[in-house]
Amino acid sequence: MLLALALSTHGALAAEQAVPTDSSLHVQADAALTKLLPADIAKRGFIVAGTNPNTPPTTFYKEDNKTLAGREIDIMNAVGERLGIQVQWRDTGGFDNIIPGLKSGRYDVALSNVNATPARAKIIDFVSYYDASRLGIISLKSANVTPFTRFDAVCGKEVGAGSGTTQVTRLEEASKACVSAGKPPIKVSVFPDRPAGVQAVVSGRVPMFFGPYEGLLWQVKVIKPLALSGEISVNDAPVSVAFPKDSALEPAVQAALNSLIKDGSYQKILDHWGIGFGAVKTAKRNQEIFQ
């Protein structure tokens, strides 16, 4: 059951169907912040949030296979409560569908371990909320991989990563660095999502998988054959709430996030999921994220 929960993906719900959620923390509304909501969204009465349910503690389906929970759910639901408005969630059906969904107006926001990057900032906007500078690489315990903290430890080896993620780009850049140093390249295997990659390690299809530290740390706790073999620190921009370009909703979400940070609610959410080490001191917006 634990393996099924840790690796579960959910294809039964259509991308446009509202998905129920379960929050670990509830907060009070702030009337002053409610006034920041764009008129059209305030009139509609809810914010549409897209996510790609992946694995705990980020976003995942609970054992009923229909209710979403996790860090992303808690954070955005608390933002909605602070703004005095409901958040309706949609399953995007894959990470690669998030940016197109934002650009087309299907989602007002998206939260799915989305790193703010200069390239993405040309087509969507961001408000930061989680420090994801720590990444992990898992393998089978039986492989007896010596723990490492640098990419050069995987030169000449096969490592998986999730489609559309910055981890694929990082592995490709690391592979070029291997070659420049006279070492064999990294064989990068791309999987539809993190659960598929983790399952590939469990089954022996690939020796390693690269992804967000907090998610892989959770995996090795519940899937006993796995070990966290690599811990890579990178100078990455924070994971952020993603928006369509020039969204009028951004100031309200940023203000609500900073309110949650200030009153301690934000830290309680992260601590609930055992990932308080990724807390940021302030939610930044767009170009100030990269400064």
ABEGO torsion letter per residue (X at the ends): XAAAAAABBBAABBAABBBBBBBABBBBBBAAAAAABBAAAAAAGBBBBBBBBBBOABBBBBAAGABBBEAAAAAAAAAAAAAGBBBBBBBAGEAAAAAAAAAAGABABBBBGBBBBAAAAAABBBBBABBAABBBBBBBAAAGBBBBABAAAABGBBBBBBBGBAAAAAAAAAAAAAAAAGBBBBBBBBBABAAAAAAAAAAGABABBBBBAAAAAAAAAABAABBBABBBBBBBBBBBBBBBBGBAAAAAAAAAAAAAAAAGAAAAAAAAAGAAAABBABBBBEAAAAX
